[in-house]
Amino acid sequence: MSSTAIEKNAIVESPIEPLASDISKENTTDTAFETVLDISQDQIEADLNVTEDDLLQAREYAKDLGLEETREMMIKVLDVHENDPNFSVLILEKINEFLKNEDILKHPENYGDLIYEIKTEAALIMNNSPYAEVRAVVSNTDDVNMPCSTIRAWVIGLSFVVLLAFINQLFSVRQPQITVTANVAQLLCYPVGKAAEALLPDWGFTLFGSRHSLNPGKFSTKEHMLITIMASVGYTTPYTDNIIWAQYLPQYFNQSYAGHFGYQILIALSTNFIGYGIAGVCRRFLVYPAYCVWPASLVTIALNDAFHTEKNLSVPGPFKKVFTTSRLRLFSYSFIAMFVWFWFPDYIFQALSVFNWISWIAPNNRNLNTVVGMNNGLGLNPFPTFDWNTLLYSSPPQDPLMVPFFNTFNQFLGTFFSMFVILGVWYTNTYNTGYLPINSVRIFDHFGSLYNVSNAINAKGLFDAEKYEVYSPAYLSAGYAILYMFFFATYTATVSYGYLYHRHEIVMGFRNFLNSLRKNKDSKYEYTDIHNRLMSSYSEVPEWWYLLCLCFSIALGCAAIGGWQTYTNVGVVFYGIALCLLFVIPVGIIKAITGLEVTLNVLAEFIGGAWVGGNALAMNYFKSYGYVTCTHALRFINDLKLAHYVKIPPKHTFWAQMAATVVSSLVCTGVLNFQMNQIQGVCTPTQKDHYTCPGINQFFTAAVLWGTIGPKKVFGKGGQYTALLAGFPIGFLLPFAIYWAQKNFKKQHWLRQIHPVVLLYGGTIWAPYNMSYVWPAVPIGWLSMVYLKKRFLAFWSKYNYVISASFSSAIAIAGIIIFFALQWTEVSLNWWGNELGYDDT
């Protein structure tokens, strides 16, 4: 390795020598580097989508690569990345050209440019990342001596867990709800950590040969990230709170035993820790592989990097200028700008958020507002909002500066084309939808009024067939009905897509998992990219830790369900986990690559309701152990990837997640009991402090509709919406059609960017969202992920994720201040600018 490369990686304690160092060099090793190349460095940077610094480093490693070794590596690269939409098409074409031309091995001197680029790409993959997005924020070096699991990190981290859990639980049932997210804790814990660094004395003790001090020195990026991981675990409230509310309150099921603290904490801990057990088992599928990028983690790392990186490289950018502003300074500027601006659309001039300008032209025109209305219509509006938070408010949130552009555009296409299906259903009055709002999330009876579930259940909350027959079937709006069809299609597409596009990676993951259980491990089943090699310096969490966690959480769930009068068989725990295990790997791969998570809530309601028809509580438990367990597992896996990128020792991450979950669960359960017993009139429409529980009301309605009445009466034989089940076969077959087209029309590069699951998922955003929440992300995503990334890669690499982090943080902080300072005290601005946006009725 050259002195330049050694100097660049001076802080590296873990070896990052090329794998080629163990292989004898061939006489062709340096041919491409000794000849005069016809290709310029600028062209190489463009071809490989790499910055100058990363290219220079890769060149040093590439000198050690042999030609035959490079060929073997490229065969593996092609297996993994051939259908990877994040991987450059141009590079794949060069790899194919390199592999298919046998003359290259015989006469390498005739292919200097191609060999040079392929070896450089091989070195880049081996000693960095094949993705510019990852290289932009994730270092390929590590300092194993950097403080991480310190006393101050644990104190600060758990303090933020307590604070976030308390606030989020307290205001979870208020309208409007307030949620303090982990990025707020990540932002605020930095000055706290620096204060601890400056003020705490260097007092400590030695345990098991390691010294633990109150102040081990500079507040490090690893400490900062460990705190952030604790906050990420602790800020969410237990999903099982919804079950408790629905059981306990007299206006719902009125089951007093649900007020027992032991029952509450058992189901809360059970659903949370099952997620950990599954996350640990899935590490070799979703954390270790380099193709699992996890876009959301890159924004978190960029924010950390802005605070802790001292170097500030100048980069060329738009307008033929060189930009010297540091990441931290840009973060500060953009944070202040968004903080100030957000007050306007969120409070001062709310019409900027819901910019319903087409509806203002003719607010009483029914057909116009059906198509363009942002509140009650389909939201077809070219300029629907000036609120950054609105374009993040789709479900799930999709930051166009974070996710790949093909994700943003595919989701838009799916939403756009499904809009015409909804229009066709509504205008033809199919399913009697013409008598209802076109895009409502509510459920109606045959009078067009909101469905009153109490008219279809008995005193125990179980289905009453006679009362149901006398009352009414349930009716859905056109948008809500079509949403279900696209959900059905998305689930089967996920399975067929996982098989067609990622069976190689899934098989490789199973081989690695089985290899990890062997006493004598086979090195050929180990992941060997730079981040895995650096993490090999730290001892891994044994598989049995996660399996023990899984068994423990199952026992807690069975104890809660079997120990109280839930009218539910403990089998729901095992069947729910089986649903999660079936989908967690393909859903996880899709989220790791695209940033989009396919949520299993509708499938869990559908299967659970069909299985335990008439019992809403049993359906809720099935939903929790199927859908929520998968969601938790993916969130925990995302945190594991964060730790993997930042090189936090795995055992530190494990115990941080475990401790934060226990603390958060205890705090949330304690606050839940306070809410249920001390807030007068809670969850009633007239509650004086606005604790009206809109989410709980919706949860209860869905529980009764799909658990008590059951999907058999809605989608079964003779049901009103049986035809919507066509979504299942359509979704299953669509990936096959797209896969065939991509294989047979390889020159049509745009086909590689068509993602069948994301495309179908675009049709699920309806009710209550619409086009106005999806379209604004498209031009922003194109500007960032296509235009700037392609033309000004160094500029994009330095600033893109920092801006994303600053905007999200500013909105969160501003939202908290607006809520507590103004909305909480009921200080409002009543003027036409805050009323005009909702004029589309």
LINMOSUL-V693323 format. One record per backbone hydrogen bond with DSSP energy under -0.5 kcal/mol. NH is the residue of the N-H (numbers start at 0). CO is the residue of the C=O. If there is no record, write none. Layout:
BEGIN
nh->(NH	NH)
co->(CO	CO)
END
This chain:
BEGIN
nh->(5	6	7	8	9	11	12	20	21	22	28	30	32	33	33	34	36	43	44	45	46	47	48	49	54	55	56	57	58	59	60	61	62	63	64	69	70	71	72	73	74	75	76	77	78	79	80	81	83	84	86	91	92	93	94	95	96	97	98	99	100	101	103	104	105	106	109	110	114	115	116	117	118	119	120	121	122	123	124	125	126	127	134	135	136	136	137	138	143	145	149	150	153	154	155	156	157	158	159	160	161	162	163	164	165	166	167	168	169	170	171	173	174	175	177	180	183	184	185	186	187	188	189	190	191	192	193	194	195	196	197	198	199	202	204	206	209	211	212	213	219	222	223	224	225	226	227	228	229	230	231	232	233	234	240	241	242	243	244	245	246	247	248	251	252	253	254	255	257	258	259	263	264	265	266	267	268	269	270	271	272	273	274	275	276	277	278	279	280	281	282	284	285	286	287	291	292	292	293	296	297	297	298	299	300	301	302	303	304	305	306	306	307	308	309	314	316	319	320	322	322	323	329	330	331	332	333	334	335	336	337	338	339	340	341	342	342	343	344	345	346	347	348	350	351	352	353	354	354	355	356	358	359	360	360	361	362	364	365	368	369	370	371	372	377	378	379	380	383	385	387	389	390	391	391	392	395	399	401	402	406	407	408	409	410	411	412	413	414	415	416	417	418	419	419	420	421	422	423	424	425	426	427	428	429	431	432	434	435	438	439	443	444	447	450	452	454	455	456	457	460	462	463	464	467	468	469	470	471	474	476	478	480	481	482	483	484	485	486	487	488	489	490	491	492	493	494	495	496	497	498	499	500	501	501	502	505	506	507	508	509	510	511	512	513	514	515	516	516	517	520	522	524	525	532	533	534	535	536	537	544	545	546	547	548	549	550	551	552	553	554	555	556	557	558	559	560	561	562	563	565	565	571	572	573	574	575	576	577	578	579	580	581	582	583	586	587	588	589	590	591	592	593	594	594	595	597	598	603	604	605	606	607	608	609	610	611	612	613	614	614	615	618	619	620	621	622	623	624	625	626	627	628	629	630	631	632	633	634	635	636	637	638	639	640	641	642	643	644	645	646	647	650	651	652	653	654	655	656	657	658	659	660	661	662	663	664	665	666	667	668	669	670	671	672	673	674	675	676	677	678	678	679	681	682	683	683	686	689	691	692	696	697	698	699	700	701	702	703	704	705	706	707	707	708	709	710	712	713	714	715	715	718	719	720	721	723	724	725	726	727	728	729	730	731	732	733	734	736	737	738	739	740	741	742	743	744	747	748	750	751	752	753	754	755	758	759	760	761	762	763	764	766	768	770	772	773	774	776	777	778	779	780	781	782	783	784	785	786	787	788	789	790	791	794	795	796	797	798	799	802	803	804	805	806	807	808	809	810	811	812	813	814	815	816	817	818	819	820	821	822	823	825	826	827	829	830	833	834	835	837	838	839)
co->(1	2	3	4	6	8	141	17	18	19	25	27	29	29	30	30	34	39	40	41	42	43	44	44	50	51	52	53	54	55	56	57	58	60	61	65	66	67	68	69	70	71	72	73	74	75	76	77	80	82	83	87	88	89	90	91	92	93	94	95	96	99	100	101	101	102	106	107	110	111	112	113	114	115	116	117	118	119	120	121	122	123	130	131	132	133	133	136	141	142	147	212	149	150	151	152	153	154	155	156	157	158	159	160	161	162	163	164	165	166	168	170	689	173	170	178	180	180	181	182	183	184	185	186	187	188	189	190	191	192	193	194	195	200	211	209	206	204	210	202	217	146	219	220	221	222	223	224	225	226	227	228	229	230	237	238	238	239	240	241	242	243	244	248	245	248	246	253	254	255	256	259	260	261	262	263	264	265	266	267	268	269	270	271	272	273	274	275	276	277	279	281	281	282	282	288	290	591	591	293	293	294	294	295	296	297	298	299	300	301	302	303	303	304	307	322	320	316	317	314	320	321	325	326	327	328	329	330	331	332	333	334	335	336	337	338	339	340	340	341	342	342	343	832	348	349	349	352	383	353	354	355	355	356	357	357	359	361	363	364	365	366	367	368	369	372	370	378	380	351	385	386	386	387	388	389	393	397	398	398	403	403	404	405	406	407	408	409	410	411	412	413	414	415	416	416	417	418	419	420	421	422	423	425	424	428	429	431	432	375	436	474	448	444	442	450	451	452	453	461	457	613	455	462	463	464	465	466	467	443	441	437	476	477	478	479	480	481	482	483	484	485	486	487	488	489	490	491	492	493	494	495	496	496	497	498	501	502	503	504	505	506	507	508	509	510	511	512	513	514	518	520	521	522	528	529	530	531	533	534	541	541	542	543	544	545	546	547	548	549	550	551	552	553	554	555	556	557	558	559	560	563	568	569	569	570	571	572	573	574	575	576	577	578	579	582	583	584	585	586	587	588	589	589	590	589	595	596	599	600	601	602	603	604	605	606	607	609	706	611	706	613	614	615	616	617	618	619	620	621	622	622	623	625	626	627	628	629	630	631	632	633	634	635	636	637	638	639	640	641	642	642	538	648	648	649	650	651	652	653	654	655	656	657	658	659	660	661	662	663	664	665	666	667	668	669	670	671	672	673	673	674	677	678	690	680	690	683	686	689	172	692	693	694	695	696	697	698	699	700	701	702	702	703	703	704	705	709	709	710	710	711	715	712	713	718	720	721	722	723	724	724	725	726	727	728	729	730	732	733	734	735	736	737	738	739	740	744	746	747	748	749	750	752	753	754	755	756	757	759	760	761	768	764	377	769	770	770	773	774	774	775	776	777	778	779	780	781	781	782	783	785	786	787	315	791	792	793	794	795	798	799	800	801	802	803	804	805	806	807	808	809	810	811	812	813	814	815	816	817	817	818	822	821	825	827	828	830	831	831	834	835	837)
END
